[in-house]
Amino acid sequence: MLTSDWWRGAAIYQVYVRSFADGDGDGTGDLAGVRARLPYLAELGVDALWFNPWYPSPMADGGYDVADYRAVDPAFGTLAEAEKLISEARTLGIGTIVDIVPNHVSDQHPWFRAALAAGPGSPERELFHFRPGRGENGELPPNEWPSQFAGATWTRVEDGDWYLHLFTPEQPDLNWDHPAVRQEHEDVLRFWFERGAAGVRIDSAALLAKDPALPDFVEGRDPHPYIDRDDLHGIYRSWRAVADSYGGVLIGEIWLPDAERFARYLRPDELHTAFNFAFLACPWDAPRLRAAIDDTLAAHAPVGAPATWVLANHDVTRTVTRYGRADTGFDFATKAHGIPTDLALGTRRARAAALLTLALPGSVYLYQGEELGLPEVEDIPADRLQDPMYFRSGGTDPGRDGCRVPLPWSGTAPPYGFGGADTWLPQPDNWAGLTAEAQATDPDSMLDLYRTALRVRRTEAGLGDGPLRWLEAPDGVLAFARDGGFGCVLNTSSSPVALPRHRQILLASGPLGEGLLPQDTAVWLRLVE
């Protein structure tokens, strides 16, 4: 049963429905598949499930082009199934977090289709950012804003008007100065809270508000014309009032380099939590990891919000692959084909990172398949790729499909018990040892490590939300204590190091030497205080 402040220290599992489990055998994951795997998730030990969009969508951007917020895409099931899933998960003590995409809708959304039909200057077009073009005959876009993906941010329609889309042309941006846009989204929040949702994750939460003058983009100009504008805070205060009336939680996807401005979104009357991308993108380096942790905790402290910790999600290179590379950080701008990786090294580091992350103060997010140690799939045939980041870059960006490949559940060959003979993205032939079935009874598996760590995390009173105290440690080593005598030590140096004085070893990410912690290994201890 979730308590009123469960979100402050929760372990939340991200479900990318399309790739989780297929219940009807068509090769695409669905809600029936998730419902069948709820016992697996309960045994894993998570507190809530965050679902990527499951709404009707043409899938121009993996479901983030939403055509109807009050329904479920037929490929995934029905609204009744979603309600049943929310209820069944709650019975197991697991909350449900739905995904809302407020910056834009699908070009198939009724609002946008009506706007196209209504013509220039119509009230219907005021819900979006339609403008006449520049140039002698309006042949140039209204401004030169850069895209969140590659390519243009404006598309011209037959009657000569242009419309804004910070992502793909199939995702027209909404005009958040319009009261109908604000009212609609508050009504959508109520719709899902009334169906039992425990929370809402807000996609691209810092992009909604635009400078109404739509000026040309100038690097470094403050305020930015469409990122982190002050108008956003009024929007989220209204959302918070709605969420509080249902006991619901708001979680923002906010990519901001300025920690102080980031924390403004977490004031007591705005969002409850926001994703911590500085930690996710941090290289495997003890001083930089400590700096990311310190900066995160310092940013959250003035507003009393808990930090969130995440190693991977549906947009970034999987942890096992990233940590096996020479550059272990993550940056969308540096993604490229053909980067070599040492998967054995990456797996060892990913195991250690799991213990580090689960021991930090606040809540933690686990992307599906991380508990299985899945690597990025980097050899998907070009004719099977679907991510618009790949196509809009002309193929130079590998895109995000590699971290979205369907999960392996059982068996020795594709589809590994996922369902359907041909999965929507192809699975590798060498994943037999990575299936949930193969790992379930292996005490040395990644799955067993996560299950054990999540069980300890639930039983240790000092874990989850609360204070952290750094311990003295050699160069390349992170060591900290939590309440109740719990300690975590991570060694990223090139040599084994001595363990601090302890009464008990609770869990280690790999084999330990005689009183020594090997390189790229983490351990949980009962400290001698």
N, C-alpha and C positions, 0 to 999 in steps of 0.2 A: 504494500500500500504506500503510495507516494505521500510524503508529508508536505506541509505548506511551503517549506523552504528546500525541497528536494533538489532543486536545480543548482543550489550553491555548491554541492559536492558530487553531482551525479556523474555516472559513467553512461554516456549516450552513444548508441550505435547508429551509424549512418547507413540507411538502406537505399541503394540505387535500384529501384524496383525492377527495371528492365533487365538487370544482371544478377539478381539475387537468387531466385528460384522460379521455375516455370511449372505452374500447376495444370495447364491445359495442353501441354505438349506441342505448342507451336514455335518453340525456340526463343520466345521472349518471356522474361520474367513477369510475374503478375501477383495480384493480391492473394490469390489462392495459394500460390507458392510460398508467400510469406507466412500465411496462416498455418500452413503445414509445418513450417520450420520454427514456429514460436517456441516449442520445447527446447530446441537448440539454443535459441537466444536467451531463454530463461536459465538454461544450464550454464551458458557463458557467463552470466551474472551481470547483465546490464540493467540500468534503471529506466531507460527510455529509448525509443527508436525515432530517429529523424528520417523522414521520407523525402527524397527528392520529388519534384512535382509528379503527381499521378493523374493530372487533369487531362481532358481532351486536348490534343495538340497535334499539329501536322509534323512534329518532331524535326523542325528545321534546326533546332538547337537542343536536342535531347530532352524535350519537354519544357524547356524554359521559354517557350513561345506558347502561352496558354490561351486557349480559345474559350474556355468556360470554367470558372472557379468553383462552380457548385455541382460539378459532376466528375466522374472518373472516366478516363480514356477506355474505350471498349477493349483495347489491347491488354489492359491491366485488370479489368473487371467492371464492377458496378458500384454505385454509391452505397447500395445496401451492403455489399461486401466490405467496403471501407469502414462502414459503421460497425459491422461485425468484427472486423480486425481490431479496431480501436477498443471495442468491448472485451474481446478475448485477451488482448494484450494486458488490459487493465486488470483482468482477473488474475493474471500471473504477476501482478505488481509492476508492470511495465507501462510507462506513459507513451503517448504518441505525439510527435511534433510534426506538423505539416509545413510545407514550404510555400511561401507567398512571393510572387515576383512583381513588385509594385512599379518598377521602372517602366515596364512595357507590357504589351499583350501580343498575341499572335495577329498576323494580318488577316486571319480568318475569324477573329473575334467579331461579334455582331456590331460593336461600336465602330470598329475600323471599316467594316464593309459598308455600314451606313454612311460613314464620312466620305468614302470614295464616291458613293452614289449621289450624295447631296451636293457636291461641287464646292468651288472656292467661296470663302466668306460665310459658309453655312455654320449654324450652331453645332452641328455634328463634328465639324472639323476643329472646333475649339477644344475638344477633348484631347487633341493631339497637338503636335507642333507642325502645322502646315504653314508654308510661307511661299510667296512668289520668289523666283530666282533672281539672281543678279545678272548683269550683262545687258546688252541691247535688247535681246529677246527673251530674257529670263532663262538663258541657257546655262548659267552657272549656279552652283548651289548657294544657298543663303549665307553660309559661312564655311570655314575650313576646320571644323572640329575634328580631332583625331578619333578613330574608332577604338572601342574596347577590343575588337578583333581587328584583323587587317582589313583594308579597303575603305570605301566611302561611308560617310554617316548620313548622307541625304540621297533620297531616291525621288525622281520626278515621275508624276503620274500623267495620264493622257491629257488632262485639261490644263497642264502647265505648272500646277502647284508642285512644291517639293515637300516631303515629310522627313522628320528627323528619326534616326534609329542609331543609337550608340553601339548597338550590336549588329545583327544582320538586318537586311531589308524586310525580312519576315517578322521582325520584332519592333514595330513602331512605338516610339516613346510616348508615354502619356503626359498630359499637361497637368501638373500637380497644383497649378494655380486655380484650377477649375473646381468648384465645390462638389460637383457630381463625381469627380474622380475620388475625392477624399471620402465622400459618403459611401460610395460603392465599396471601397476597401474596408471601411469600418464594418459594413454589413457582411462582407466576406469573412472577416474575423469572427463575428458573432455566429455565422453559419457553422464554422468548424468547431468553435468552442461549445456550441450547443450540441454537437455530435460527439462530444467527449474528448476532443483534442486537449492535451495538456499544455501545448505551447505552439508557437509559430516561429519558424526561421525565416528571416527577411533577406531575400536575395538582393545583392548590389545596393545595400541600404543607404549608401552615401551618394547615390547618383540621381535621386528622384527630382530634386529641385533644380531648375535652370534659371539663369539670368534671362528675364523676359525680353531683353534687347537682343539676345542671341549674338553677342559680339564675337568677332574672330578670336580664335585661341591664341594667347600669347604666353609662352613658357614663363612660369614664375609669377604671373599676375595674381594678386590677391585682392578680392576673393576670386576663386576659380569659377568659371562660368557654369560648371555643372557638377563639381565634386565638393562635398562637405559644405554646402551652403547653409547659412544660419536658418533659413526657412524650414529645414528638415526637423528641427527640434520641436516646433509646434505640431508638426505631423505626428511625431512619435509620442508626444505628450497625450494627444488624443487617442492614439492606439493604446497607450498604457492604461488610460481610464477604462477602455473597453476590456482589455485583458484582465485588469484587476477585478472587474465586476464578475468575472468567471473563475477567478483564481488561476488564470493562465499566465504563461511566461512568454516573453519576447526575446528573440535571439537574433542579433544583427550580423550580417556579413559586411564588415567594414574594413577596407584596406586603406589605412592612413599612416603615413610615416611620423606624424606629429602625435606623440603619446598624450599630450594634454588635450588636444582637440578630440582624439579618440575617446578619452575618458568622459567628455561632455555628454556623449550619447548614453552613458551609464549612470547618469544622475538618478536619484530615487524616483523621479516622476517620468523617466523615459524608458529605455530598454533595460531588461534585467541583466543580460550578458551580451557579449559580442566576441566573435572569433578572434583568436590571437595569432595573426599570421606571421609576426616577427619570429616567434618560436618555430613555427612550421618551416620557415625558409632558412633557418639558422644552420650553418655548417656544423659538421661533427668536430667540434673544437671546444674544450672545456671553458676557456675564458669567454668565448663568445656565447656559449650556452648560458653561462652564469649571468653575463650581461643582459641577455634576452629575458631571463627569469627575473632578475632584479628590476629591470625596466618595466616589465609587465606588472609585477606586484606593486611597484611604486606608482604606476599610472592608475591602478585600480583603487589604491588605498584611500585617496581623498574622497571618493564617491561611495565607498563602502561596498563596491561590487566585487564578486568573486572573479578570479581569472578563469580563462578557459585554455585548455591545452590540446593540441591536435598535431599529429605527425603527417597525416595524409587526408585527401578527400577526392571527390570525383573529378577534380580539375588538375591535380598535380601528380608528378611522377611518383610511383609507389616507393615506399621507404626502403625496401630491400635493394631496389635498383639504384636509387639515389645515393644511399650510403656506401655503395660499392664503387663509386666513381671518384676520380681525382678531385672534382669539385662537388662537395657533398651538400652544398646549399641548394636552394631552389629559386629560380627567377624565370618567369615566362619568357623574358627576352633572350635567355640563353638556351632555350630548348632547341635541340637540333637532332638530326639523324646521325646514327653511327657512333654515338659516344660509348666507349668501352666501359664495362662494369665488371666487378668481381663479386658474383652473387654470394659466395661463401662469406666474404668479408662483410658484404652488405647485410646478410642475414644475422651475423654475429652482432653487428652494431644495432640492427633493428630490434633484436631481443633486449639489448641493454637499454635502448631508447624507450622501449615499452615500460620497463621498470622505473626509469627516470620520470617519465610522463605521468604514470599512474601514482607516483608518490608526491607530486607537486600539489600545492594548495589550490583548491577550486574544483571545477568540473573538467572532465576529459571527454573528447570525442574520438571514437574509433570507427574508421571507415571499413566497410565490409571487405573481407578478404585479408585485411592486415593481420587478423588473428590466425590466419593460415600461412602467413609469410609469403603471399603471392608477389612475384616480381612484375614489373611493367612488361607488357607484351609488345615488343618492338618490331615484329616482323609480320604484322597484319597486311595481307595483300592490299594494294592500293584500291582495287575495285571493291573491297569490303569496307573501307574506311567511311565514316559517316560524319565526323566532327567538322563543323564549319570553319574552325580555326585552321585545319589542314587545307581546305579548299580555298579559303579567302587569302591565304598566304602564298597561293600558287604551289603548295606542296613543300615549302621550305620549313614550315612549322609541323612537327610530327602530329600535333593535335593531342586530344585527350582520350582517344579510344583505348589506348594501351592500358589505362588503369580502370577501364569500364568493362573488361572482358568478363563474361558470365562465370560465376563461382563454380569450382569443382566440388561436388558433394560426395561422390562414391564411384567405384569402378576403376578400371585401368585405362580407359580410352575416352575421348570426347563422345558424348557430352557430359561424361562424369556425373551422371545422375541429375544433371540440371533440368532435363526435360526437353523433348524434341530432338529429332535427329540432327538438325542443323541450327545451331544457336545464332542469334542475330549478329554477334561478332564471333569469329572463330577462336576456339580454345587451343592452346598448344598441345602437342602430342606427349609432352614430358611432364605433365602435371599429376600423374598417378600418385606419387608420393605426397602430394600437397592436398589431397582431398580431405574433407572433414572426417570421413570414415577412416582413412589411413592414419590420421593424426590422433583420433579420439582415444586410442589405447596406448599411445606412445608417450611415455613420461618425459621424453626429451624433445617433444614437438613444440612448435610455436603455439599451437592451439592449447596444449596443456599449460604452457607458461602463462598465457592470457587468462585461462580459467582459474588457475591457482592465484595469480596476482589479483584478479578481480574479487575472488573470495576473501583473500587477506585484506584487501582494501575495504571491504564491507565490514569486516570484523575488528579492524584496528580503529579505535576511537580517535586516534590522532590524525588519520588520513581524511581525504576529502577537504572541505573548507577548513581554514585555520592557519595558525602561524607556522613559519619556517625559520630555522636558525642554522646558519652556515657553520660548519666545523672546519677546523684547521686541516689543510690537506696539501699534499705535494703538488707541484706543477702538473697540469694535465689531468687533475683529479677533481671531481666535485663530490663534496660530502656535506650532508645536512641532516638535521634532526627535526622530527615532528613531535608533537605532544605524546606522552605515554612511553617515552624511551625508544620510539621508532627511529631508525636511521637508514639513510640511503647513500650509497657510495658508487660513483661511476668513474671508471678509469679510461680516459681517452689517450693516455700517454703511451709511449713505446715500450714500457717496461712494467712488470708486475709491481704492485705496491702493497705495503702492509695494511691489513684491515685495522680499523680503530678498535679499541677495547669493546668487547661485546659479550653478552651472555648467551646469545642464540643467533643462528643464521636462519632467517625466515624463508628466504627465496633468493636464488641466484640465476642470472641469465645464462650462465655457462659454468663449466667445471672450474672449481677453485683449486689453487695450489695450497700447500700447507701454510695456512694463515696469510696467504697472498691473494690479491685480486688481479687476475690477468688483464692484459690489454683488451680494450673494447668489451668490457664486461661490467655489469652492475650487480649489486647485491643489496638485499634488504636485511637489516639486522635489528636485534634487540640490544640496544646499547647498554653499557655500564655507565650509569650516571653518577 
